[in-house]
């Protein structure tokens, strides 16, 4: 005769449901898998589509054939897209936490405007014509504006509102300067037209080597700031009670975001919506914990950027739409939908 076990014993023997931490970790692994698939699509898709066996041959058995050369060129483009996408998403998430504003992005603190103004200055007054020259001017322009915003925002007494106001004011002034120079100089207008749209088309191994050290340093710095930024996002009084150093955290966050966004903008031009939309979407299913928001944004932002780049190559074959145009066209409606939802993600 079979005897049922007591309810308490049955409950103890039942498998425990997965914890939220486990679900988040599995989701991060799934996101990484999606990123690998999108990266392969970025290499295979273009004016000439390549089958996966040719992609594999070009990646691991390069023999100098035309298909292998195409794979190598697209590999540089894909790697730069991975790096720039991660940098934009990570800098956007850091700035949203720093300013306690879910709609903040690298443009809010004038970083994009600083890079653009430096590039047009290099073209007009210093005769710089190569992308390798743009990279350094754009990076130092972004860094200079980041430092200026920090100084005007109050330095030791910086607050989210002061930083946002200082960034907005500097952006307006720099974009006025940018338009004035471009209107009066046809050569600068012609050269800036392509760069300001935002593109991965001119990616080279040289560009990647120039920006890689900055992106690595900025990424490591941003990821290590997750815990103190969690405290800062709760408000100044709560952060102090938790033992967070507000000024040091804000200064390091500004520095990390400036390095990331400055290097990304220098390499590809200002690309909109990636740093704004991806952290906002991620926050909707991870919650406000930056220990999960930052890794998710690092993985999913390249998915958006490379996906937009693939779409741009498909819809305009044999030509292509620049990735900055595609992210704006795709990101606008999606972000409007997110903003109009009854429950939006809060910091």
Buried (B, 14 or more C-beta within 10 A) or exposed (E): EEEEEEEEEEEEEEEEEEEEEEEBBEBBEEBBEBBEEBBBBBBBBBEEEBEEEBBBBBBEEBEEEEBBEBBBBBBBBBBBBBBBBBBBBBBBBBBBBBBBBBEBBBBBBBBBBBBBBBBBBBBBEEEBEEBEBBBBBBBBBBBBBBBBBBEBBBEEEBBBEBBBBBBBEBBEEBBEBBEEBBEEBEEBBEBBEEBBBBBBEBBBEEBBEBBBEBBBBBBEBBBEBBEBBBBBBBEBEEBEEEEBBBEEBBBBBBBBBBBBBBBBBBBBBBBBBBBBBBBBBBBBEBBBBBEBBBBBBBBBBBBBBBBBBBBBBBEBEEEBBBBBBBBBBBBEEBBEEBEEEEEEBEB
